[in-house]
Amino acid sequence: MADLITLDEVKLHCRIDVDDEDTLIEGYIAAALEVCQKHIGKRFDDGLEFTPAVKVGCLMYVSQLYEYRTTINDVETSVVPLAISALWSVYRDAGVY
């Protein structure tokens, strides 16, 4: 599953030019893929197709994790942002909340 989104793709998406945060970014990739599967209610190894929309949502989620990694403010960080949810929700089965 780690090969679904590469480190280079994330660094391009987030415009990151340094290599000293690669381990951190790889953790965010794993977290985004996990949250995506939980949000949709299916697993990639159990029939969930990794479509372009799912991938873009994961890239956006990684970007959010990276950008807000040290921020403590009024931004609600416990919910999936609307744009990401819109990309992923079309793949949800009825009854998944």
N, CA, C and O of each residue as an XYZ file, in Angstrom:
388
protein
N       0.825     -1.199      0.000
C       0.000      0.000      0.000
C       0.865      1.257      0.000
O       0.417      2.321     -0.427
N       2.079      1.138      0.469
C       2.956      2.309      0.558
C       3.280      2.889     -0.819
O       3.656      4.056     -0.930
N       3.136      2.084     -1.858
C       3.459      2.573     -3.188
C       2.296      3.304     -3.873
O       2.435      3.734     -5.018
N       1.165      3.451     -3.196
C       0.025      4.160     -3.783
C       0.332      5.645     -3.965
O      -0.068      6.252     -4.959
N       1.042      6.223     -3.002
C       1.457      7.627     -3.073
C       2.935      7.671     -2.732
O       3.347      7.189     -1.677
N       3.730      8.243     -3.613
C       5.166      8.294     -3.368
C       5.551      9.572     -2.621
O       4.822     10.564     -2.621
N       6.688      9.512     -2.005
C       7.243     10.666     -1.318
C       7.446     11.819     -2.296
O       7.179     12.975     -1.967
N       7.920     11.502     -3.498
C       8.142     12.542     -4.515
C       6.834     13.226     -4.926
O       6.811     14.438     -5.136
N       5.756     12.461     -5.040
C       4.459     13.054     -5.387
C       3.998     14.034     -4.304
O       3.509     15.122     -4.609
N       4.157     13.643     -3.059
C       3.745     14.509     -1.956
C       4.599     15.763     -1.915
O       4.082     16.864     -1.726
N       5.898     15.601     -2.090
C       6.790     16.764     -2.042
C       6.479     17.728     -3.182
O       6.565     18.942     -2.997
N       6.126     17.219     -4.338
C       5.719     18.078     -5.447
C       4.401     18.771     -5.117
O       4.266     19.977     -5.322
N       3.437     18.022     -4.612
C       2.123     18.577     -4.261
C       2.242     19.671     -3.199
O       1.590     20.712     -3.291
N       3.077     19.425     -2.194
C       3.232     20.368     -1.077
C       4.329     21.413     -1.320
O       4.539     22.307     -0.500
N       5.016     21.289     -2.444
C       6.132     22.189     -2.774
C       7.213     22.165     -1.696
O       7.639     23.206     -1.197
N       7.639     20.972     -1.356
C       8.686     20.769     -0.351
C       9.973     20.434     -1.080
O      10.023     19.495     -1.875
N      11.015     21.208     -0.804
C      12.290     21.025     -1.493
C      13.365     20.369     -0.628
O      14.431     20.025     -1.136
N      13.111     20.194      0.647
C      14.122     19.654      1.554
C      13.906     18.162      1.766
O      12.808     17.645      1.557
N      14.968     17.477      2.183
C      14.892     16.042      2.425
C      14.888     15.685      3.907
O      14.762     14.512      4.260
N      15.024     16.674      4.770
C      15.156     16.370      6.189
C      13.824     16.079      6.881
O      13.807     15.827      8.085
N      12.725     16.107      6.159
C      11.419     15.798      6.740
C      10.775     14.578      6.085
O       9.573     14.358      6.230
N      11.559     13.797      5.375
C      11.024     12.652      4.639
C      10.321     11.640      5.541
O       9.254     11.137      5.187
N      10.897     11.339      6.687
C      10.286     10.372      7.600
C       8.941     10.887      8.107
O       7.973     10.131      8.192
N       8.885     12.159      8.439
C       7.640     12.784      8.878
C       6.574     12.693      7.782
O       5.431     12.323      8.049
N       6.951     13.029      6.563
C       6.024     13.010      5.429
C       5.538     11.592      5.147
O       4.364     11.393      4.832
N       6.418     10.615      5.255
C       6.010      9.224      5.045
C       4.971      8.799      6.083
O       4.058      8.033      5.775
N       5.110      9.295      7.301
C       4.098      9.029      8.328
C       2.764      9.656      7.972
O       1.711      9.059      8.196
N       2.808     10.860      7.418
C       1.577     11.533      6.996
C       0.915     10.792      5.837
O      -0.312     10.725      5.766
N       1.710     10.241      4.937
C       1.160      9.457      3.825
C       0.400      8.254      4.384
O      -0.736      7.993      3.989
N       1.030      7.527      5.303
C       0.384      6.354      5.909
C      -0.899      6.761      6.632
O      -1.915      6.073      6.532
N      -0.852      7.872      7.356
C      -2.038      8.346      8.080
C      -3.157      8.729      7.120
O      -4.319      8.403      7.363
N      -2.821      9.414      6.039
C      -3.836      9.826      5.068
C      -4.504      8.616      4.430
O      -5.723      8.600      4.262
N      -3.727      7.612      4.075
C      -4.299      6.401      3.488
C      -5.202      5.686      4.495
O      -6.255      5.164      4.128
N      -4.792      5.665      5.756
C      -5.611      5.043      6.802
C      -6.923      5.794      7.001
O      -7.987      5.177      7.059
N      -6.855      7.122      7.106
C      -8.056      7.927      7.312
C      -8.994      7.804      6.112
O     -10.211      7.725      6.277
N      -8.430      7.788      4.913
C      -9.234      7.632      3.700
C     -10.043      6.339      3.756
O     -11.247      6.345      3.499
N      -9.392      5.249      4.086
C     -10.081      3.958      4.144
C     -11.157      3.940      5.230
O     -12.242      3.397      5.025
N     -10.855      4.531      6.377
C     -11.837      4.612      7.460
C     -13.028      5.469      7.048
O     -14.177      5.119      7.320
N     -12.748      6.601      6.387
C     -13.811      7.517      5.965
C     -14.742      6.839      4.946
O     -15.963      6.973      5.018
N     -14.149      6.123      4.017
C     -14.943      5.464      2.973
C     -15.606      4.192      3.497
O     -16.706      3.842      3.070
N     -14.949      3.512      4.405
C     -15.517      2.282      4.963
C     -15.108      1.035      4.224
O     -15.718     -0.019      4.401
N     -14.079      1.136      3.391
C     -13.535     -0.007      2.654
C     -12.023      0.082      2.711
O     -11.458      1.141      2.982
N     -11.371     -1.051      2.451
C      -9.911     -1.090      2.420
C      -9.439     -1.277      0.987
O     -10.135     -1.865      0.159
N      -8.250     -0.770      0.709
C      -7.688     -0.913     -0.628
C      -7.437     -2.380     -0.965
O      -7.552     -2.776     -2.125
N      -7.099     -3.180      0.029
C      -6.857     -4.602     -0.217
C      -8.146     -5.430     -0.192
O      -8.114     -6.659     -0.244
N      -9.287     -4.720     -0.111
C     -10.575     -5.418     -0.065
C     -11.595     -4.752     -0.996
O     -12.777     -4.654     -0.666
N     -11.124     -4.300     -2.157
C     -12.045     -3.819     -3.175
C     -12.123     -2.320     -3.388
O     -12.751     -1.881     -4.352
N     -11.507     -1.513     -2.526
C     -11.522     -0.059     -2.744
C     -10.513      0.292     -3.823
O      -9.317      0.039     -3.681
N     -11.009      0.877     -4.897
C     -10.144      1.264     -6.011
C      -9.464      2.590     -5.698
O     -10.095      3.518     -5.192
N      -8.177      2.672     -6.000
C      -7.409      3.896     -5.765
C      -7.533      4.777     -7.004
O      -6.641      4.815     -7.851
N      -8.651      5.479     -7.091
C      -8.962      6.323     -8.245
C      -8.219      7.656     -8.145
O      -7.666      7.975     -7.092
N      -8.201      8.437     -9.230
C      -7.590      9.768     -9.154
C      -8.217     10.651     -8.075
O      -7.504     11.402     -7.409
N      -9.526     10.576     -7.895
C     -10.185     11.394     -6.863
C      -9.745     10.973     -5.464
O      -9.518     11.824     -4.604
N      -9.626      9.687     -5.233
C      -9.169      9.190     -3.937
C      -7.731      9.650     -3.697
O      -7.384     10.069     -2.593
N      -6.909      9.569     -4.727
C      -5.509      9.978     -4.611
C      -5.386     11.470     -4.313
O      -4.616     11.865     -3.438
N      -6.132     12.292     -5.027
C      -6.086     13.742     -4.791
C      -6.528     14.055     -3.369
O      -5.928     14.899     -2.703
N      -7.570     13.382     -2.902
C      -8.012     13.578     -1.524
C      -6.914     13.222     -0.527
O      -6.716     13.929      0.461
N      -6.203     12.131     -0.784
C      -5.093     11.732      0.092
C      -3.968     12.764      0.051
O      -3.405     13.109      1.090
N      -3.639     13.256     -1.136
C      -2.601     14.293     -1.242
C      -3.010     15.551     -0.485
O      -2.189     16.170      0.191
N      -4.270     15.924     -0.600
C      -4.761     17.099      0.122
C      -4.703     16.874      1.630
O      -4.385     17.790      2.388
N      -5.011     15.658      2.060
C      -4.978     15.352      3.487
C      -3.546     15.401      4.021
O      -3.298     15.937      5.101
N      -2.604     14.837      3.257
C      -1.194     14.907      3.650
C      -0.756     16.360      3.749
O      -0.062     16.744      4.691
N      -1.163     17.165      2.778
C      -0.818     18.586      2.780
C      -1.336     19.272      4.037
O      -0.630     20.073      4.650
N      -2.564     18.958      4.418
C      -3.133     19.559      5.625
C      -2.367     19.124      6.870
O      -2.072     19.948      7.736
N      -2.044     17.839      6.966
C      -1.275     17.363      8.111
C       0.080     18.057      8.194
O       0.541     18.426      9.274
N       0.704     18.226      7.042
C       2.020     18.877      7.001
C       1.921     20.355      7.379
O       2.718     20.849      8.177
N       0.959     21.046      6.817
C       0.824     22.481      7.065
C       0.447     22.804      8.506
O       0.900     23.808      9.056
N      -0.377     21.963      9.119
C      -0.866     22.236     10.466
C      -0.186     21.375     11.524
O      -0.753     21.145     12.593
N       1.015     20.901     11.241
C       1.686     19.983     12.156
C       2.022     20.606     13.501
O       2.120     19.880     14.489
N       2.199     21.905     13.581
C       2.538     22.535     14.854
C       1.532     23.599     15.260
O       1.733     24.291     16.258
N       0.463     23.738     14.508
C      -0.499     24.797     14.779
C      -1.450     24.409     15.901
O      -2.014     23.314     15.913
N      -1.611     25.311     16.820
C      -2.629     25.158     17.856
C      -3.473     26.421     17.789
O      -3.042     27.503     18.187
N      -4.690     26.253     17.276
C      -5.585     27.405     17.134
C      -7.024     26.934     17.107
O      -7.330     25.829     17.555
N      -7.901     27.761     16.587
C      -9.325     27.450     16.572
C      -9.736     26.575     15.391
O     -10.912     26.232     15.271
N      -8.805     26.205     14.520
C      -9.136     25.371     13.370
C      -9.523     23.980     13.855
O      -8.791     23.351     14.620
N     -10.665     23.513     13.408
C     -11.128     22.173     13.772
C     -10.323     21.157     12.971
O     -10.475     21.066     11.753
N      -9.478     20.402     13.640
C      -8.612     19.454     12.947
C      -9.044     18.011     13.137
O      -8.349     17.097     12.693
N     -10.175     17.790     13.786
C     -10.604     16.417     14.036
C     -11.560     15.892     12.976
O     -11.953     14.727     13.030
N     -11.943     16.720     12.018
C     -12.840     16.278     10.954
C     -12.135     16.370      9.608
O     -11.211     17.162      9.424
N     -12.586     15.551      8.681
C     -12.048     15.591      7.328
C     -12.585     16.853      6.657
O     -13.798     17.056      6.622
N     -11.711     17.701      6.128
C     -12.178     18.936      5.471
C     -13.163     18.657      4.339
O     -13.126     17.594      3.719
N     -14.039     19.616      4.077
C     -15.119     19.444      3.117
C     -14.637     19.024      1.732
O     -15.214     18.114      1.136
N     -13.607     19.656      1.212
C     -13.129     19.315     -0.134
C     -12.648     17.872     -0.206
O     -12.905     17.175     -1.188
N     -11.955     17.431      0.826
C     -11.464     16.048      0.854
C     -12.632     15.083      1.020
O     -12.696     14.057      0.343
N     -13.546     15.410      1.911
C     -14.727     14.577      2.111
C     -15.535     14.446      0.823
O     -16.051     13.372      0.515
N     -15.644     15.543      0.072
C     -16.387     15.502     -1.188
C     -15.741     14.539     -2.177
O     -16.445     13.866     -2.929
N     -14.421     14.465     -2.186
C     -13.724     13.545     -3.094
C     -13.908     12.091     -2.662
O     -14.072     11.206     -3.501
N     -13.881     11.851     -1.360
C     -13.942     10.482     -0.857
C     -15.358      9.963     -0.663
O     -15.590      8.765     -0.830
N     -16.301     10.808     -0.320
C     -17.634     10.344      0.074
C     -18.399      9.644     -1.028
O     -19.269      8.822     -0.742
N     -18.102      9.943     -2.270
C     -18.815      9.276     -3.366
C     -18.496      7.785     -3.429
O     -19.208      7.031     -4.091
N     -17.435      7.352     -2.750
C     -17.051      5.947     -2.753
C     -17.561      5.191     -1.537
O     -17.333      3.988     -1.411
N     -18.259      5.898     -0.632
C     -18.756      5.275      0.583
C     -19.955      4.375      0.291
O     -20.796      4.683     -0.553
N     -20.008      3.272      1.001
C     -21.191      2.419      0.932
C     -22.290      3.038      1.780
O     -22.022      3.729      2.763
N     -23.507      2.785      1.392
C     -24.639      3.249      2.212
C     -24.527      2.612      3.589
O     -24.222      1.426      3.710
N     -24.768      3.385      4.601
C     -24.708      2.890      5.966
C     -23.387      3.150      6.659
O     -23.268      2.858      7.849
N     -22.376      3.693      5.964
C     -21.103      4.026      6.599
C     -21.178      5.466      7.067
O     -21.416      6.372      6.269
N     -20.978      5.676      8.348
C     -21.078      7.024      8.896
C     -19.780      7.482      9.465
O     -19.687      8.601      9.970
